[in-house]
């Protein structure tokens, strides 16, 4: 069950990977590892917070 659309997924993956890479390189502190969350939600196409609030950016309707 996907609730994250393709544009949303792309943004999440880019931002998440950027934050993780910045944390790994020492450019930002440990808070940069928070990028794992958008990275994983982008990769899997599912966001638990979207489900909690009843939101979806996925164009496929059931």
C-alpha positions in Angstrom: 0.0 0.0 0.0 1.7 3.2 -1.2 0.7 6.6 0.0 3.7 8.6 -1.3 3.6 9.8 -4.9 6.6 9.8 -7.3 7.5 13.5 -6.9 7.2 13.3 -3.1 9.3 10.1 -3.2 12.1 11.8 -5.2 12.2 14.8 -2.9 12.3 12.5 0.2 15.1 10.4 -1.3 17.3 13.4 -2.3 16.8 15.3 1.0 17.2 12.2 3.1 20.4 11.0 1.4 21.8 14.5 1.5 21.3 14.8 5.2 22.8 11.4 5.9 25.8 12.1 3.7 26.3 15.5 5.4 26.2 13.7 8.7 28.7 11.1 7.6 31.1 13.6 6.2 30.9 15.7 9.4 29.4 18.7 7.8 26.5 18.6 10.2 26.1 17.0 13.6 24.4 13.9 14.6 21.0 15.4 13.8 21.7 14.8 10.2 21.0 11.2 10.7 17.3 12.1 10.9 17.6 12.0 7.1 17.2 8.2 7.4 13.4 8.7 8.0 12.6 10.6 4.7 15.1 8.3 2.9 13.3 5.1 3.9 9.8 6.6 3.4 10.9 7.6 -0.1 12.4 4.2 -0.9 9.4 2.2 0.4 6.8 4.7 -0.8 4.9 4.6 2.5 4.7 7.2 5.2 3.1 6.3 8.5 2.4 10.0 9.3 0.4 10.3 6.0 -1.7 7.3 7.1 -2.2 8.8 10.5 -3.6 12.0 9.1 -5.4 10.4 6.1 -3.2 12.1 3.5 -1.8 10.6 0.3 0.3 12.1 -2.6 -0.1 8.9 -4.6 -2.4 9.4 -7.6 -3.6 5.8 -7.5 -7.0 5.6 -5.9 -8.5 2.4 -4.5 
